[in-house]
Amino acid sequence: MLRLVLASRSPARLATLRAAGVEPLVRVSGVDEDAVLRDAAAQRGGLLDPVDAVLVLARAKAEEVVRALAADAAPVVGADDALLLVGCDSMLELDGEVLGKPADADDARARWHAMRGRAGVLHTGHWLVDLRSGAAAGPGAAVGGTSSTTVHFADLSDEEIDAYVATGEPLHVAGAFTVDGLGGPYVERIEGDHHGVVGISLPLLRSLLRETGVAWHELRS
């Protein structure tokens, strides 16, 4: 059986895959994101644009889980199962600044004061690793890509911002908003892939799977 491992604790990514008929295994990475970005920027002469940043983090998360699976004495799947693993990371770009999860409620509130009535670009990096072996072995590819979607935010009042931040949701998501949760009413429209804003682009993932010789329907439960 062909199984997908999701290297993320995001309930939105898990729900998106499940809604598309895929029941992934979940293994969460614990990478130091700031350290990964510092190292990547240093290697590139101090320059790391948002499209690259999310891909670097998605790759780091995927590769850490690959190492954890290799060192795990207890197998996560049956002997006949074959694995593909995907890591993801999302950031909002606004005025050339890259925004991940807010540090606290005050940070989330300040973000929304800057975002309201304006548009930003939500970047989501994807890194897919082919872990199939034996009779089910694929090309052993590791491939990646970034989904970028323009998000137009409603012009929220101060009261609306305070009420949304008080729910706690903005503190746990990139850009301090969701499009599929409590933040949905505050997103007026998007230009691009809706799923990329949720956190995992299904069309991009399908494309990456095809590069490893796997058709999407092979992952459906």
C-alpha positions in Angstrom: 0.0 0.0 0.0 1.3 3.5 -0.9 1.1 5.9 2.0 1.8 9.6 2.4 3.6 10.9 5.5 2.7 14.5 6.4 5.6 16.1 8.2 3.4 18.7 9.9 1.1 19.1 12.9 -1.2 21.5 11.1 -4.8 20.3 11.4 -5.7 22.4 8.3 -3.2 20.5 6.2 -4.5 17.1 7.5 -8.1 18.1 7.0 -7.3 19.2 3.4 -5.7 15.9 2.5 -8.5 13.9 4.1 -11.1 15.9 2.2 -9.3 15.0 -1.0 -9.4 11.3 0.0 -5.9 10.9 1.3 -5.4 9.6 4.9 -1.8 10.5 5.7 0.4 9.3 8.5 1.5 12.3 10.6 5.0 12.8 11.9 5.9 16.2 13.3 9.3 17.8 12.8 11.0 19.9 15.5 13.4 22.0 13.4 14.7 25.3 14.7 13.2 27.5 11.9 15.2 30.6 12.7 18.4 28.7 12.7 17.6 27.0 9.4 16.8 30.4 7.8 19.9 32.0 9.2 22.1 29.2 7.8 20.4 29.3 4.4 20.8 33.1 4.2 24.4 32.9 5.1 25.0 30.3 2.4 23.3 32.6 -0.1 25.2 35.8 0.8 22.5 37.1 3.2 19.7 37.0 0.5 16.7 34.8 0.9 13.4 35.8 -0.7 10.1 34.5 0.6 9.6 31.9 -2.2 13.0 30.4 -1.3 12.5 30.7 2.5 9.3 28.6 2.7 10.9 26.0 0.4 14.1 25.9 2.6 11.9 25.3 5.7 9.7 22.7 4.0 12.8 20.8 3.0 14.3 21.0 6.5 11.2 19.7 8.1 10.8 16.9 5.6 14.5 15.8 5.9 14.3 15.8 9.7 11.3 13.5 9.7 13.1 11.3 7.1 16.0 10.9 9.5 13.6 10.3 12.4 11.9 7.5 10.5 15.2 5.9 9.6 16.2 5.9 13.3 12.8 4.8 14.6 13.0 1.2 15.9 9.2 0.9 15.7 8.0 1.0 12.1 5.2 3.4 11.4 3.7 1.3 8.6 3.3 -2.4 7.7 5.9 -4.4 5.9 4.1 -4.1 2.6 3.6 -0.3 2.8 5.6 2.2 0.7 6.1 5.8 1.7 6.2 9.2 0.3 6.8 12.1 2.6 5.8 15.8 2.3 7.0 18.7 4.4 5.3 22.2 4.1 5.9 25.7 5.4 3.9 28.9 4.9 4.6 32.6 5.3 2.8 35.8 4.4 4.6 38.5 2.4 3.4 42.1 3.1 5.4 45.1 2.0 8.4 43.0 1.2 8.4 41.6 4.8 8.0 37.9 5.5 5.6 37.1 8.3 5.3 33.7 9.9 3.3 33.0 13.1 2.9 36.0 15.4 4.9 36.0 18.6 1.9 36.9 20.8 -1.5 38.6 20.8 0.0 42.1 20.5 2.0 41.0 17.5 -1.1 39.4 15.9 -3.1 42.6 16.5 -0.4 44.8 15.0 -0.3 42.5 11.9 -4.0 42.9 11.4 -3.8 46.7 11.7 -1.2 46.5 8.9 -3.1 44.0 6.8 -6.6 45.3 6.9 -8.0 46.6 3.6 -4.9 45.5 1.8 -3.4 42.5 0.0 -0.5 40.2 0.8 1.0 37.1 -0.8 0.8 33.8 1.0 3.7 31.5 0.1 3.6 27.8 0.9 6.7 25.6 0.2 6.4 21.9 -0.4 9.2 19.3 -0.3 8.3 15.7 -1.3 10.7 12.8 -0.6 10.3 9.4 -2.3 11.0 6.7 0.4 9.7 3.7 -1.5 12.0 0.7 -1.4 12.1 -2.9 -2.5 9.6 -4.0 -5.1 7.7 -0.7 -4.7 10.9 1.4 -5.2 10.5 4.6 -7.2 13.2 6.9 -8.5 14.1 8.0 -5.0 13.4 11.6 -5.9 13.3 14.6 -3.6 11.4 17.4 -5.3 10.0 20.7 -4.2 8.0 23.8 -5.2 6.2 26.8 -3.9 2.6 27.9 -4.2 2.1 31.7 -4.0 -1.4 33.1 -3.7 -2.5 36.8 -3.4 -4.9 37.3 -0.4 -7.1 40.4 -0.2 -8.1 41.2 3.4 -11.2 43.0 4.5 -11.0 46.4 6.1 -11.6 45.3 9.7 -12.5 47.6 12.5 -10.4 47.8 15.6 -13.2 45.9 17.4 -13.2 43.1 14.8 -9.5 42.8 15.1 -9.6 42.6 18.9 -12.4 40.0 18.8 -10.5 37.8 16.2 -7.2 37.9 18.1 -9.1 37.1 21.3 -10.1 33.7 19.8 -6.5 32.7 19.8 -6.6 31.4 16.2 -4.3 34.0 14.7 -1.5 33.1 17.1 -1.1 29.6 15.6 -1.0 30.2 11.9 1.3 31.9 9.4 0.3 35.5 8.6 -2.1 35.5 11.6 -5.1 34.4 9.6 -7.0 31.4 8.2 -9.2 31.2 5.1 -10.8 28.0 6.2 -11.5 28.8 9.9 -12.6 31.8 12.0 -10.6 34.1 9.8 -12.6 33.2 6.7 -15.0 36.2 6.9 -12.1 38.6 6.9 -10.6 37.4 3.6 -12.5 39.1 0.7 -10.9 37.2 -2.1 -7.8 35.3 -3.3 -5.9 35.1 -6.6 -4.4 31.7 -6.9 -4.8 28.3 -5.2 -7.1 28.3 -2.3 -5.5 25.1 -0.9 -2.1 26.8 -0.9 -3.5 29.4 1.5 -4.8 26.6 3.8 -1.3 25.2 3.9 -0.9 22.5 1.3 -1.5 23.0 -2.4 -3.2 19.9 -3.8 -2.5 20.8 -7.5 1.2 21.4 -6.7 1.4 18.2 -4.6 -0.1 16.3 -7.5 2.5 17.8 -9.8 5.3 16.8 -7.5 3.9 13.3 -7.2 3.9 13.0 -10.9 7.6 13.8 -11.0 8.2 10.7 -8.8 5.9 8.6 -11.1 2.9 8.5 -8.7 -0.6 9.4 -9.8 -2.8 11.2 -7.2 -5.4 8.5 -7.2 -2.9 6.0 -6.0 -2.9 7.8 -2.6 -6.6 7.9 -2.2 -7.8 5.7 0.7 
